[in-house]
């Protein structure tokens, strides 16, 4: 039987104070045997210059103990600060400003490398604990970036967040957390809805990431990045394809630092 193929999976980090973002692409899935970059435990500094991310390659006897949290210069992955983890609990973190970050430490990291360009804030703790996996970073990041939590659905398997858009529209994020996931999805995945000022709901189950980018709406679906403008309380501009990531092939590129 032929193996079913899926589109590339995309997640995007947008800088809060600069017109800059990083697209995290995954696929084919077997590449994660070598390294997996977890977008939901990652963050980008407000000025877009640095990333913090959690990664795993499964080499448990290596120096990084098989999984690690790193801070790098955006959009590269080469660490300027590196913390060995050794398991998949906690990990990753958030930027508190351009120079300081919170490390999602949990059961503990081992310091392998530190940097003077960015430093860890060891006093900060999020107001709420969402557990030891992706949600402990992801849900905190969403609310920091203007996505108020609204309610849970499906017996707590879906967390609903909303963001106000121009012209009275609302972007609704349905964040799933369940082992009973559709083919091509992981345990954590998002879908979205658009709600106009008259409360008419437009379902977009294929939007795996969506965000307000300045005054326009941007989203990722089926391995492609799209955008459109919001023209009025009842009308959206025609969608525009920004880039199709599906045909990209792995290429090893050395970081320029």
C-alpha positions as CSV (number, residue, x, y, z in Angstrom):
1,X,0.0,0.0,0.0
2,X,1.4,3.4,-0.9
3,X,2.2,5.7,2.0
4,X,-0.1,8.6,2.4
5,X,1.6,11.9,1.8
6,X,0.8,15.2,3.6
7,X,1.5,18.8,3.1
8,X,4.4,20.4,4.9
9,X,3.3,21.6,8.4
10,X,4.0,25.3,9.2
11,X,4.1,27.4,12.3
12,X,5.1,31.1,12.3
13,X,6.7,33.3,14.9
14,X,6.2,37.1,14.4
15,X,8.3,39.7,16.1
16,X,6.2,41.9,18.3
17,X,8.1,45.1,17.6
18,X,9.6,44.6,14.1
19,X,8.3,43.6,10.6
20,X,9.9,40.2,10.9
21,X,8.9,36.6,11.3
22,X,10.3,33.1,11.2
23,X,8.5,30.2,9.5
24,X,9.0,26.8,11.1
25,X,8.5,24.0,8.5
26,X,8.2,20.3,9.3
27,X,8.0,17.5,6.7
28,X,8.4,14.8,5.7
29,X,7.9,13.6,9.3
30,X,10.8,11.2,9.2
31,X,13.2,14.1,9.3
32,X,12.3,14.6,12.9
33,X,14.3,11.5,13.7
34,X,17.3,13.7,13.2
35,X,16.0,16.9,14.7
36,X,12.6,18.3,15.5
37,X,12.0,22.0,16.1
38,X,8.9,22.5,18.3
39,X,7.2,25.7,17.4
40,X,4.8,25.6,20.4
41,X,7.7,25.8,22.8
42,X,9.5,28.5,20.9
43,X,9.6,32.3,20.8
44,X,11.1,35.2,18.9
45,X,12.5,38.3,20.6
46,X,10.4,41.5,20.1
47,X,13.0,42.9,17.7
48,X,13.2,39.6,15.7
49,X,16.9,39.2,16.3
50,X,16.9,36.0,18.5
51,X,15.0,32.8,18.8
52,X,14.5,30.4,21.7
53,X,13.5,26.9,20.9
54,X,13.3,23.3,22.1
55,X,14.7,20.5,20.0
56,X,15.2,16.8,20.1
57,X,17.4,14.3,18.1
58,X,17.1,11.3,20.4
59,X,20.9,10.9,20.8
60,X,20.5,10.4,24.6
61,X,24.2,9.7,25.2
62,X,25.4,12.9,23.4
63,X,26.6,16.1,24.9
64,X,23.1,17.7,24.6
65,X,21.6,14.5,26.1
66,X,19.2,13.9,23.2
67,X,17.0,17.1,23.7
68,X,17.9,20.6,24.5
69,X,16.8,24.3,24.7
70,X,18.8,26.7,22.6
71,X,18.9,30.5,22.0
72,X,20.1,31.4,18.5
73,X,20.3,34.3,16.1
74,X,17.2,34.5,14.0
75,X,16.5,32.7,11.7
76,X,19.4,30.3,12.3
77,X,19.4,27.3,14.7
78,X,23.1,27.4,15.8
79,X,23.0,28.0,19.5
80,X,24.6,31.0,21.3
81,X,23.1,29.7,24.5
82,X,22.5,26.0,25.0
83,X,20.9,23.9,27.8
84,X,20.9,20.1,27.7
85,X,17.6,18.6,28.8
86,X,17.7,14.8,28.4
87,X,13.9,14.3,28.1
88,X,10.8,15.9,26.5
89,X,9.3,17.4,29.6
90,X,9.3,21.2,29.8
91,X,12.0,22.9,27.6
92,X,11.8,26.0,25.4
93,X,10.9,29.4,26.7
94,X,9.8,32.9,26.1
95,X,11.5,36.3,25.5
96,X,10.6,38.9,28.2
97,X,12.3,41.6,26.2
98,X,15.0,41.9,23.6
99,X,17.8,40.8,26.0
100,X,16.2,38.5,28.6
101,X,14.3,35.3,28.3
102,X,12.5,32.8,30.5
103,X,13.7,29.2,30.4
104,X,10.9,26.7,30.8
105,X,13.1,24.7,33.2
106,X,10.8,22.2,34.9
107,X,12.8,19.1,35.8
108,X,16.0,21.0,35.0
109,X,18.5,21.8,32.2
110,X,22.3,21.5,32.2
111,X,24.1,24.6,31.1
112,X,26.4,23.9,28.2
113,X,26.9,27.4,26.8
114,X,25.8,30.9,27.7
115,X,25.8,34.3,25.9
116,X,26.3,37.9,26.8
117,X,24.0,39.0,24.0
118,X,20.9,37.5,25.8
119,X,20.6,36.4,29.4
120,X,18.2,34.2,31.3
121,X,15.8,35.8,33.9
122,X,15.8,33.2,36.7
123,X,13.1,35.1,38.7
124,X,10.3,35.2,36.2
125,X,7.5,32.6,36.3
126,X,4.3,32.6,34.2
127,X,1.1,33.5,36.1
128,X,-0.4,30.1,35.2
129,X,1.1,26.6,34.8
130,X,-0.3,24.7,31.8
131,X,1.7,21.6,32.3
132,X,5.1,20.1,31.3
133,X,4.6,19.8,27.5
134,X,3.9,22.3,24.7
135,X,1.0,24.2,26.4
136,X,3.2,25.5,29.2
137,X,4.9,27.8,26.7
138,X,2.4,28.0,23.9
139,X,-0.7,29.1,25.9
140,X,1.4,31.7,27.8
141,X,2.8,33.1,24.5
142,X,-0.7,33.3,23.0
143,X,-2.1,35.4,25.9
144,X,1.0,37.6,26.0
145,X,0.5,38.3,22.3
146,X,-3.2,39.4,22.5
147,X,-5.1,36.1,22.5
148,X,-7.3,36.1,25.6
149,X,-8.4,32.6,26.7
150,X,-12.2,32.3,26.3
151,X,-13.3,28.8,27.3
152,X,-12.6,25.1,27.0
153,X,-14.6,22.7,24.8
154,X,-14.9,19.0,24.1
155,X,-14.2,18.1,27.8
156,X,-11.1,20.2,27.9
157,X,-9.5,18.8,24.7
158,X,-9.9,22.2,23.0
159,X,-8.9,25.6,24.4
160,X,-10.5,28.5,22.6
161,X,-8.6,31.8,22.2
162,X,-9.7,34.9,20.3
163,X,-8.0,38.0,18.8
164,X,-9.7,41.2,17.8
165,X,-9.2,42.1,14.1
166,X,-9.8,45.4,12.2
167,X,-13.4,46.3,11.2
168,X,-14.9,44.4,14.1
169,X,-13.9,40.9,13.0
170,X,-12.6,38.2,15.4
171,X,-10.1,35.5,14.7
172,X,-10.8,32.5,16.9
173,X,-8.2,29.8,17.5
174,X,-9.3,26.3,18.5
175,X,-6.2,24.8,20.1
176,X,-6.5,21.0,20.3
177,X,-4.6,18.8,22.8
178,X,-5.4,15.1,22.4
179,X,-3.9,11.8,21.4
180,X,-6.9,11.2,19.2
181,X,-5.7,13.3,16.3
182,X,-6.4,13.2,12.6
183,X,-3.9,11.7,10.1
184,X,-1.0,14.2,9.4
185,X,-1.5,16.0,12.8
186,X,0.4,15.6,16.1
187,X,-1.1,15.6,19.6
188,X,-1.3,19.4,19.4
189,X,-2.8,21.2,16.5
190,X,-4.9,24.3,15.8
191,X,-7.8,25.2,13.6
192,X,-9.4,28.6,13.2
193,X,-12.7,30.5,12.7
194,X,-13.4,34.0,11.4
195,X,-16.3,35.8,13.0
196,X,-17.7,39.0,11.5
197,X,-19.4,41.8,13.5
198,X,-22.8,40.1,12.9
199,X,-21.5,36.9,14.6
200,X,-21.5,35.0,11.3
201,X,-18.9,32.2,11.7
202,X,-16.6,31.1,8.8
203,X,-14.9,27.8,9.6
204,X,-11.2,27.3,8.6
205,X,-10.2,23.8,9.8
206,X,-7.2,23.7,7.5
207,X,-5.6,26.9,8.9
208,X,-3.0,25.4,11.2
209,X,-1.6,28.9,12.1
210,X,-3.2,32.3,11.8
211,X,-2.4,35.8,13.1
212,X,-2.9,39.5,12.7
213,X,0.2,40.8,10.8
214,X,0.0,44.6,11.2
215,X,-3.4,45.4,9.6
216,X,-3.7,42.2,7.5
217,X,-4.7,38.7,8.2
218,X,-2.1,35.9,7.6
219,X,-2.4,32.2,7.9
220,X,-0.8,28.9,7.0
221,X,-2.7,26.0,5.3
222,X,-1.6,22.9,3.4
223,X,2.0,23.9,3.5
224,X,1.4,27.4,2.1
225,X,1.4,30.9,3.6
226,X,-1.4,33.2,2.7
227,X,-2.6,36.7,3.5
228,X,-5.5,39.1,2.9
229,X,-6.7,42.5,3.9
230,X,-9.9,43.2,5.9
231,X,-11.9,45.7,3.8
232,X,-15.0,46.2,5.8
233,X,-17.2,44.6,8.5
234,X,-18.6,42.3,5.8
235,X,-15.8,42.0,3.2
236,X,-12.4,40.5,3.0
237,X,-10.0,41.2,0.1
238,X,-9.1,38.2,-2.2
239,X,-6.5,36.0,-0.6
240,X,-2.9,36.2,-1.7
241,X,-0.4,33.4,-1.7
242,X,2.9,34.5,-0.1
243,X,4.8,31.3,-0.5
244,X,4.4,27.6,-1.1
245,X,6.7,25.6,1.2
246,X,5.8,22.1,0.0
247,X,8.5,21.7,-2.6
248,X,11.4,22.7,-0.4
249,X,14.1,20.2,0.1
250,X,16.4,19.8,3.0
251,X,19.7,21.7,2.6
252,X,22.3,22.0,5.3
253,X,23.4,25.7,5.5
254,X,26.1,26.8,7.9
255,X,25.1,29.8,10.2
256,X,27.1,32.9,9.4
257,X,28.4,33.2,13.0
